Amino acid sequence: MSQLILTARKGTNADLIPDVVKLYIPEGGVVADVTHGKGVFWQQVDVSQFDFYPSDLKDGTDCRHLPHEDESLDALVLDPPYIYNPKGTVKQSISDPYRVNETMDLTTTKRVVEFYIEAMEEGWRCLAVGGVMLVKCQDQIEANKQRWVHIDLYAWAVSRGMVIEDLFVLVQNGVPASRWPVQRHARKNHSFLWVFRKKNPTTERTS
């Protein structure tokens, strides 16, 4: 019997993605990683088995405005920065590179969610019926309140009539740093990877 693929894994994106590929991305599929960065996701995957399109903001491709045709992809991977930090004190932030509107009267986490939804809407346009969207995210604590980002993204997928195929949990190696002297909530040391599948709205009813 082959080794079971489990929902939770400790490690990095590179450790998680091979399991997801085995279950959800068939060989020969048209795959776009629209936040490719340094390609960490694919370090343990032979991408030559796919028709693979890596892109990133550094090469001029914003994940909210993709060059792909409608319904042209079998799989799309989205893993933007998880936070909004207009003061520039956090390197991995959507505020500077993606020019997220700093004048909007919104909580920082809401800006992150709205950014994700814009990118997922664009991804939905590009996905073929039956295609999968892999969305990496992390919940936040803001102003001493829990912000359940992964639930907001789930709600979007449901509103779009997508099939919720899976939810993977990635537990980070080591102990996360903390800037605060008093702790009021458990510190986040895990992230999520949603697997959403695009349905044919003319043949399947939204559940």
Backbone torsions as a table, in degrees:
resi	resn	phi	psi	omega
1	MET	NA	132.4	179.7
2	SER	-69.8	159.6	-178.4
3	GLN	-64.6	133.9	-179.6
4	LEU	-67.2	142.5	171.8
5	ILE	-92.5	123.1	-175.0
6	LEU	-106.1	161.8	-178.2
7	THR	-76.2	-24.8	-176.9
8	ALA	-118.0	139.8	179.7
9	ARG	-146.4	144.0	174.4
10	LYS	-99.3	133.3	179.4
11	GLY	146.9	-139.9	-176.8
12	THR	-121.1	175.1	176.1
13	ASN	-55.6	-38.1	-179.3
14	ALA	-62.0	-29.6	178.4
15	ASP	-77.6	-31.1	-174.5
16	LEU	-82.8	-42.7	-168.4
17	ILE	-61.1	-36.8	178.7
18	PRO	-55.9	-38.3	178.1
19	ASP	-64.9	-42.1	-179.2
20	VAL	-65.4	-41.3	178.9
21	VAL	-60.6	-43.6	-179.0
22	LYS	-58.1	-37.2	-176.3
23	LEU	-85.6	-33.7	-164.0
24	TYR	-127.0	-10.6	-179.0
25	ILE	-121.6	106.5	-176.8
26	PRO	-74.3	150.5	176.2
27	GLU	-58.3	136.8	-179.7
28	GLY	90.0	-3.5	-179.3
29	GLY	-70.6	157.0	175.8
30	VAL	-90.4	113.8	-170.9
31	VAL	-121.9	131.8	175.6
32	ALA	-121.8	121.3	169.8
33	ASP	-99.5	105.1	-169.2
34	VAL	-92.1	1.2	171.2
35	THR	-133.6	55.3	-167.5
36	HIS	-64.6	-38.8	-178.9
37	GLY	56.8	-125.6	179.2
38	LYS	-90.5	4.6	176.3
39	GLY	77.7	24.9	-177.6
40	VAL	-59.5	-36.9	-179.8
41	PHE	-51.7	-35.4	-165.3
42	TRP	-105.7	12.6	-176.6
43	GLN	-61.8	-26.1	-178.9
44	GLN	-114.0	19.3	-179.9
45	VAL	-126.0	135.5	175.1
46	ASP	-82.8	99.2	-175.5
47	VAL	-74.5	-8.6	177.7
48	SER	-67.6	-13.9	177.1
49	GLN	-75.8	-10.1	179.9
50	PHE	-114.6	166.8	163.2
51	ASP	-90.2	93.6	-161.6
52	PHE	-103.4	129.9	-179.4
53	TYR	-124.5	94.8	175.3
54	PRO	-84.9	139.2	175.4
55	SER	-150.7	162.1	-177.0
56	ASP	-163.2	162.7	179.9
57	LEU	-59.6	-32.3	-177.5
58	LYS	-64.9	-22.7	175.8
59	ASP	-102.1	14.6	173.6
60	GLY	93.1	7.9	-178.6
61	THR	-108.6	110.5	176.7
62	ASP	-83.9	130.6	-177.6
63	CYS	-64.1	-11.6	176.3
64	ARG	-90.2	-7.0	-178.8
65	HIS	-142.9	84.7	-172.3
66	LEU	-93.8	152.5	-179.5
67	PRO	-84.3	-1.1	-174.6
68	HIS	-78.6	149.9	177.8
69	GLU	-72.3	160.5	175.7
70	ASP	-57.5	136.5	174.1
71	GLU	51.9	42.1	-176.7
72	SER	-106.4	-6.3	-173.8
73	LEU	-114.2	145.0	173.5
74	ASP	-91.8	-24.1	178.7
75	ALA	-153.0	143.2	177.6
76	LEU	-134.7	134.2	-179.3
77	VAL	-112.7	129.2	-178.8
78	LEU	-129.0	117.9	178.5
79	ASP	-144.1	69.2	178.8
80	PRO	-78.0	172.4	173.0
81	PRO	-55.9	145.2	-173.4
82	TYR	-83.9	-13.0	-169.2
83	ILE	-128.6	164.1	174.6
84	TYR	-116.8	126.4	-174.5
85	ASN	-144.7	80.0	-174.3
86	PRO	-65.7	-18.4	-179.4
87	LYS	-81.4	-7.9	175.4
88	GLY	77.0	18.5	-178.4
89	THR	-87.5	-9.1	177.9
90	VAL	-123.2	127.4	-175.2
91	LYS	-68.1	-46.0	-176.1
92	GLN	-86.5	79.4	-175.7
93	SER	-133.5	148.2	178.0
94	ILE	-81.1	-14.3	-167.4
95	SER	-66.2	-45.7	-176.1
96	ASP	-82.7	-59.1	-175.4
97	PRO	-64.6	-35.4	-177.8
98	TYR	-95.0	1.8	175.7
99	ARG	52.1	46.0	177.1
100	VAL	-66.7	137.1	-173.0
101	ASN	-61.2	112.6	-177.6
102	GLU	-84.2	-5.5	-178.4
103	THR	-90.4	-8.3	-178.8
104	MET	-69.6	137.0	-179.0
105	ASP	-85.7	72.9	-177.0
106	LEU	-134.2	156.9	171.3
107	THR	-67.1	156.5	-177.2
108	THR	-62.3	-39.1	-179.8
109	THR	-66.3	-35.8	178.5
110	LYS	-64.1	-35.2	176.4
111	ARG	-63.0	-41.2	178.0
112	VAL	-61.6	-45.9	-179.3
113	VAL	-62.5	-43.6	179.4
114	GLU	-63.8	-37.5	175.6
115	PHE	-61.5	-48.0	178.0
116	TYR	-56.0	-46.2	-176.0
117	ILE	-65.0	-39.0	175.5
118	GLU	-59.4	-43.9	-179.7
119	ALA	-67.8	-38.6	-179.7
120	MET	-70.5	-35.3	175.5
121	GLU	-61.5	-42.4	178.1
122	GLU	-66.1	-39.7	176.6
123	GLY	-63.6	-39.7	178.2
124	TRP	-60.7	-40.3	178.0
125	ARG	-59.7	-41.0	-174.1
126	CYS	-80.5	-21.9	-176.4
127	LEU	-74.5	136.7	169.9
128	ALA	-73.0	156.9	174.2
129	VAL	-58.4	129.7	-175.5
130	GLY	92.8	-10.5	179.4
131	GLY	-73.4	158.9	-178.0
132	VAL	-113.5	145.6	175.3
133	MET	-115.5	119.8	177.4
134	LEU	-99.6	118.1	-173.5
135	VAL	-122.6	114.7	179.6
136	LYS	-92.5	134.2	-177.7
137	CYS	-153.7	172.3	177.2
138	GLN	-148.0	139.1	174.5
139	ASP	-71.4	161.8	-177.2
140	GLN	-132.2	161.0	167.9
141	ILE	-115.6	123.5	-176.3
142	GLU	-134.9	127.1	-178.5
143	ALA	52.5	42.1	178.2
144	ASN	64.8	22.0	177.6
145	LYS	-123.9	144.4	176.5
146	GLN	-74.2	133.7	176.1
147	ARG	-119.1	107.6	-171.7
148	TRP	-89.2	77.0	-175.9
149	VAL	-59.3	-42.1	-176.2
150	HIS	-64.0	-27.5	177.1
151	ILE	-74.5	-37.8	175.6
152	ASP	-60.2	-40.8	-179.6
153	LEU	-71.0	-36.3	173.9
154	TYR	-59.8	-44.3	-179.3
155	ALA	-61.5	-38.8	176.6
156	TRP	-61.8	-46.7	-178.0
157	ALA	-60.8	-41.6	177.5
158	VAL	-62.6	-42.9	-179.1
159	SER	-64.1	-26.2	179.2
160	ARG	-87.4	-3.5	179.8
161	GLY	76.0	22.9	-178.9
162	MET	-81.5	153.2	173.9
163	VAL	-81.4	129.4	177.3
164	ILE	-88.6	97.0	-173.2
165	GLU	-78.7	-42.8	-173.7
166	ASP	-163.1	162.2	173.7
167	LEU	-139.0	112.0	178.0
168	PHE	-97.3	146.3	178.4
169	VAL	-117.2	125.8	179.0
170	LEU	-112.8	115.9	179.5
171	VAL	-94.0	128.0	-174.8
172	GLN	-74.2	152.8	172.1
173	ASN	-74.6	141.6	177.1
174	GLY	81.6	-175.8	-177.4
175	VAL	-106.7	128.9	179.7
176	PRO	-66.4	148.1	177.5
177	ALA	-76.8	156.9	177.3
178	SER	-136.2	135.0	179.9
179	ARG	-93.4	-7.1	-169.8
180	TRP	-105.5	135.4	-178.4
181	PRO	-72.9	-25.1	-179.5
182	VAL	-117.1	129.2	-179.4
183	GLN	-102.5	126.4	-179.6
184	ARG	-113.5	-15.8	177.6
185	HIS	-138.5	160.0	174.7
186	ALA	-63.1	136.9	-179.2
187	ARG	-74.7	135.9	-179.1
188	LYS	-72.7	120.9	174.2
189	ASN	-126.6	26.6	177.8
190	HIS	-145.1	158.5	174.7
191	SER	-129.4	172.2	-177.7
192	PHE	-120.4	152.2	168.8
193	LEU	-129.1	108.6	176.2
194	TRP	-80.9	146.2	169.7
195	VAL	-120.2	108.5	179.0
196	PHE	-109.1	138.5	177.7
197	ARG	-116.1	135.1	-179.6
198	LYS	-79.4	124.7	178.8
199	LYS	-94.0	162.8	171.8
200	ASN	-87.3	108.9	-174.8
201	PRO	-66.0	-16.9	-178.0
202	THR	-86.5	-15.1	-177.3
203	THR	-119.1	-13.5	-177.6
204	GLU	-130.0	139.4	178.1
205	ARG	-86.2	146.2	175.1
206	THR	-68.7	131.2	179.4
207	SER	-84.0	NA	NA
